[in-house]
Amino acid sequence: NSDKIETILKTIDQNYVDSIKIDTLQDKAIEDIVKQLDPHTSYLKPEEAKLLAEDLEGNFNGIGIEYYLLNDTILVTSVTPGGPAYKAGLLRGDQILKINNLASAGKKIKATQIVQQIRGESGTSVSLGIKRGEERKTLEVIRDKITISSIDVSYMLNKETGYVKISRFGDQTDEDFIASLLRLQKLGLKNLVLDLRQNGGGYLNSATELADQFLGNKKLIVYTQGVHEPRTEYYATATGRFEQGKLIVLIDENSASASEIVAGAIQDLDRGTIIGRRSFGKGLVQEQFDFGDGSALNLTVARYYTPSGRSIQKSYRKGTENYYEEVATRRQNGELTSDGKHLSDSTFNKQKTYTTQGGKVVYGGGGIMPDIYVPIDTTGYTPYYYELTAKGILNDFVFKYLSLKQAQYKSLGQLLNEFSLPDSDYMKLKQMAEDRQISENERQANLSRSLIETDLKALLARYLFGDEGFYRALNASDQVIARSIEVLKKS
């Protein structure tokens, strides 16, 4: 029976009435098989496996730029100082019209095509046809190793409180965090806000290494177990760099997997305060099995359990589609906009309770419920605003109009303090939306104006001053950040 699938594919290949790509058929067969398991077991084609590995490992061979597709044209939004593109003379604001022999302007070019053309072997060159103002030129860029930090941003919220945002758990997350922590400690850090919102996870070892930075020696962080995997326990060591200071961990409905391992350990051991909204609920561990052609199988091999013994994996009995749509239903049933206290008993398995080190009752089976629940601020979130963001209008407006005003902002502080959107510019924004078939709704446009201005300020700050500018602008009006600072003051 184990040879049946191979025999079927071979029979089709040798006898089918029409010619057929047997490799494609084989991929589809594998994909159908893994669909019968759990939502997180997946088959990765060679290019998918390669991109995932590069993302989690934080390094690849490229040219060191960030870009945005504006009207089917690649607009360079950031050039890494000292990187290959920087050395070749590429500047922020340049438009890339051609990559090698691939025309990249005026066509529906896919993001994967851009990545495949720009990345390559270290030492090889990529030819970029660019437009800078009215000038057109060709630059030869020599590819080199590009290292991306796992830390999105780190800075001081006030004289004593540092802020670190992590969007994924990769190979270098622990090292990157320590570097950020040491830098902030020199600036006076005593308290820390660790932002794991929108962090979908990554390597389990990276999660345990990060948790180790906050926990005392020999504290259990997490354990894993499966039918074919014996119980494996992960303990903290005596080398943690932030075992005593006040700690806040931020989570939301898109914090999953490795993020939940960290938050679960901090909560169960009463090391800090978890603030935000209920996490995604992924308590399954995958191991990657590589095939000789570059493809791979990410197979779920175990469940993980927090120090108190709870599994936070939510149910997937109703199928993969329903499983991923569960987050969307939280908005529909009012969970995301309420205090979170009305959750039905079916969300968590309340037949079995768990207790934290300090005696607080917690539950398994539905993600991690924060210690302090902060609902989504719905002010300004109108259908008009959602259409603007979905169609990329705000990004386009920043790059088409606001970026031209960069000379008036000499520093990030000046932009954060002085930015405002004149009525004339808001009219341009609404006209751009109308040109993209977004019907003007004056009432909704007025309700959303403050939120739109905040987003535009943040996007412009990122374009001019990098990720720190972006997060400083957003966090200034973030209710979860405000609540965190309030909690730290009281404690």
N, C-alpha and C positions, 0 to 999 in steps of 0.2 A: 504494500500500500504506500510506503514511503517513496516509491519510485513512480507513482501514478501520475503526478503532475508533470514530471520531466518526460514521461512517456507520451502524455497527451500533447505537450508542446512539440515534441519531436515528430509525432504523427502528423500534426497540423502542418509543420514546416515542410514535410516531405510529400504530403498528399493533398493539401487544400487546393480548391478549384482556382483560386486567384493567388497572386503573389502577395505576401504579407511580411511585415517587419516583425520577426519573431521576438527580437529584443523588446520592442514596445509591448507586445502581447505578454511577455514574461513579466515586465514591470507592472502591468495592470493586474495580472494574476496575484503578484505579491502584495500589491496595494489592497486588493480585495480580501486577502487572507488577514492582514494586520487590522483591517477594519472590524473584524470579528472579535478583537481582543479588548483593549481599553483605549480611551481617547488620546493617550500620550505615546502609545507604541506607534512608530512610523517608519516607513521605508524612505530613505533619502537617495535620490539619484546623485551621480557623481558631482555635478555642479552644486547641488544643494548641500551635500555633505561638506564640500570644500568651503563654501561660504559660511556655513555654520561654525566650522572649526576655526576659521579665520576670525570670526566675530568673537567667539568665546576666548580664543587664545590672545586676542588683542593685538595681533601683528600680521602683516601681509606685505607683499611687494607691490607698491603703488607709487603715486606721485605726491600725496600729501595735500589734498584739497577737499573742501566741502562745496557742494553745489546745489542748485535748485532749478527745476525745470519751469521756466517762465515763457509762456506762449510757445511751447515746443522748442525752446532754445535753452541750452545749458548755461546758467549764470553762475559764475564762481562767487561764492559767498564768503569763503575763508581759505587762506593759504597758510599752511603750517610753516612758521618761521624756521629757516634753515633746511627745510625739506627740498625734495627734488624740484617741485614746481616753483618754489621760491627762488632757488638757484638759477632756474631757467628764465626767470623774469615774469612769471605769471602774476597778475595782480587781482585783488578782490574787485569785482565789478566787470571783469572781462567776460565776454560771451564766447563759448566754445562752439564753433560752427562745424568743425570736422575733427574726427579722431581717427588717425591713420587714414584709411580710405573710406571710412564710414561717415557720411553726411549726418550731422546730429542736429541740424536746425531745420525747422519747418516740416518735420516729420514726427510721427507718433513713435518716437524711440522709447524703448522700454528701459527701466532702471537696470535690469540684469544685463542688457546689451552694453550699457555705459560701463558697468563694473568689469565685464569681460574684456572690453577694449582697453580700459585704463590699467587694469592690473596685469601683471606678467612677471617674468623672471627678472630677478635683480640684475642690474647692469645692462638690460636691454632698453631700447628707447621707444617712446611713443610720440608721434607727431600730432601736434594740436594746431588746428587752424582757428585763430581767434579774431575777434573784433573788439577793439578798444576805442570807444567813441566812433569816429569815422574812419579810423585806421584799421587796416587788416594786415595780419602778419602770421607767420608760421613759427612755432617754437618746438624745438626738439628737447624732450624731457627724459632724462635717464632714470628709470625706475630704481627704487631702493626700498629697503625695509622700512615700513611705517608702523609705529607702535602707538596704539590708542589706549589711553587711560580708562580704567573701569569707573573712575570717578567723574561724574558729569561736571560737578562743581563743588568747591569747598571755600567757605568764607565765614567771617564773623558776623552774626546777627546783631550782637551788641558787644560790650566790652568783655563779657564773661562767657558768652554762648556761641559755640561754633555750629556751623551747618554743613553737612556732607550729604550729597545726593548721589546714589548709586543706582544705575538703571539695569545692570546685569552682573552676574557673578561669573567672571572669567578667570583665566589662569593667574592674572596679576592683581586681582582685586585686593588681596590682603596686603601686598607690598604697596600698592597705590594708596590704600587707606592709611597705612602707617606713615607714608610720606606726607599725606595731607594733614594727618593728626599732629605730627611733629611741627609742621609749619604753623598750624593754628595755635598749638600750645605756646609757641614763641610769641604769639600775639595776645596771650592772656587767657586762652581757653580753660574754663573750669567745668562748663556744662556742654553737652553735645546733643544736637538734634540730628538723628540719622534718618534720612528720607528714603524709604524703600517703596514709595508709591509708584505704580506703573512698572515695577520691576518684576518681570516674568520668570526670573530664576536663572539657572545656569548650573555650574558644577557644584555638587554636594560638598566636596572638600573645601571649595572656596567659601561656602557658607559657614562651615564649622570653623575654618581659620578666622573668619571675621568675628564670629560669636566668641571665639577664644580671647579676643582683645578686650572683652568686657567682663568675662567671668573668672572667678577664682579657680585656683588649682584643683584639679580632679573633679570638677563639677561636670555632670553628665549633660551634654549638649543635645544629643539626639541618638536614637538607635534605629537600625534598619533590620528588616526581616522578611523573608519570603519562603515559599515552599522549597525552593532549591538554594536559598541563601540563608545561612545560619545567622542568628542574631549577631549584629556587629555594633559595638558601642563606640561613640566618639566623645572623648572627654577634653575639657579645657586643660591647659598647661599653666605653668607659673609665669609665663612670658607675656601676659596681657599688658597692653600699653594704656588701657583706660578702664581699670577695674574699680575705681573708687568714685569718679565724678558722677554728677547727675546725668541720667541718660533718658532721652525720649526717642522712641522709634515710631515713625509714621508709616502707616499701611493704608491701602484702599482695596477696592474690589478687583484690581488688576495686579496686586501683589501676590505672587504665586511661588510655589516650590521652595527654592533656596531662600527666598525672602521670608517665607513662612517658617522655615527652620530657625532662622535668626530670631524672628519675632516670637516664636513659640518658646524658645529657650529663655529669652529675656523675660517673658511673661511668667512662665512656670517657675522660674527661680527668683521672681520678684526683684530682678536686677534694675529694671527701669519701668517706664510707663509707656504703654502702647496707645497711640492716639490716631484716630482716623475713622475708617469704615471697615466692615468685615472683609477679610481677605478672600481670595479666589477659591481656595479649597483644593489644592493639589498636593496629595501626600504620597505620590508614587515616585519611585526611583528608576531611572532608565540607565541601561548600559549599552554602549555602542559596539556593535559587531560589524567589523569592516569586511567587505568582499574585495576580491582582487582587482575589480575594475573601477574602484574609487567610490562605488555606492556603499551604503551602510544600512544596517537595521538598528534603530533605536528601540530597544526592547525593555519593557517594564519588568524588572527582576525582583523588586521588593517594595514594601511600604515603609515609610519612616514614621517614627513615633516621637513625640516631644518628651522631655524629661519626666513628666507626670504619667506618661504611658498612653496619651491620646493620639489617635490617628485623625487628622483634620481633612482627610479626603472626602469630598462630597460625592454623592451617588451619581453613577453614570448608567444606571439600569435602563433609562429611557432612550439611550442612544447618544452618539457623539454630537449631533446637531443640537439636541435639547440640552446637552451638557454645557456647551459653549454659550448657548443663548440664555442660560440661567442668570448670568450677570445682567443681561439686558432686562430680564423680568424683575430684577430688584428695583429698577426705576419705576416700572409699571405698577408694582404692588406697593410702592411708597417707601420701601426700606431706605433708599439712598437719600430721601429728603426728610426723613423723620429722625427720631432719636435712637432708632434701632432697637427699642425695647419691645416692639410689638411682634418680633419675629415668631413665626409659628413653631410649635414644638417639633415639626417635621424637619426644620432646618438643621437642628442639632439632635444628636442621639442623647436625649435626656434621661434615658433609662439607666445610663451609667455615668456617674459624675467623677470628676477628677479634681484634685486640689493642688494649688500652687504651694510652693515652699512656705509661704506665709499664711496658708489656710483658705485662700479665695477659691470658690468653686468655679470650674471651667468645664467646657463640654467638647466632645469630639464630633467629627462627622460633617462639618460644614464650614471649614475655614477657621480663621482666628478672629474672635470678636475682640475689638480693642477695649482697653480699660476705660477710655473716654471716647465716646462716639460723637463725631462731628459730621453732621449731614452735609450734602452738597448745597452750596449757596446758589439758589436758583435765580437770584436777582439778575435780570438781563438776559437770561438764557431763553430767548424766544425762538420760534421756528425760523424767523428771519436771520438771527445770529447763526443758528446751526447750518443754514444753507450757505451763508458766507464762508464758514470754515470748511464745510464739506467740498466746496468748489474751489478752495484755495484763493479766494478773493483777497483776504487780508495779507497773505504772503505776497501776492502779485502787486497789491497796492504799495506795500513797503518798498519793494524793489523797483517799481516803476516810477513812483513819485517821491516817497519820503527819503529814500537813499540819496536823492539829489541834494538834500538839505544837510548833508553830513558836516559841511564846513562850519555850521553854526554850533555844533556840539564838540567842544574841545576835550571834554572828559565825560566819563560815565556818570559821575555825580551831577554834572550840569544837565545831562539828558534826563536823568531820573527826576530832578527837581523842576525843570523848566518845560518838559515836553507837554504840548497840548495840541489838540486837533481843531484848527479853525473851521468855521462853518463852511468856508469855501472848499476845504479839503474833504469834509464829510460829504458834501454834495458830489464831489468827484468819485468818492467811494460808492455812493449809492448809484451813481450813473454807471460805474463799472459793473456793479451787481446787476443793474437792469439790462445792460448789454449782454450779460451771461444768462439771461432769462430768469432772473430772480425778481419776482414782482415786488415793487416797492410797497411796504406797509409802514406808513408814517408813524403809527402808534408803536409798533414793534421796534422800528428803527430808533425811536426816541428812548424807549425802555432799555435798549441794548447799547446805547451810545457809550456809557461809561465803561462797560465791559470791553467793547470794541476798542476804545482808546487805550485801555490797559494792555490788551493783546498787541496792538500796533506798537506801543512803546516797547514792549518786551521783544518783539521781532526786530525792531530797529536797533535796540540795544545789543541783540545778538549779532546783527550784521556789522555794527560798528565796533563793538567791544567784546565779542565772544560770549561764551556760555554764561560766564558770571554775570554779565549785563542782563541776559535774558532772565535768569532766575532771580536776580535782585529785583527786577521790575515786577515779576509775577508774585514773588513772595511778600512784597510790601503790602499786598491786599489779600493775602491768603489767610483764611480764617483758621485753618489747621495750624499754621505757623504761629498765628497770634495766640491761639489757645495753648500751644506748647510753651511759649514764653511766659504766659500767665501761670501755668502749672509750675514752671521752674521758679518763678518768683515766690509763689505760695509755699513751695516745699523748702 
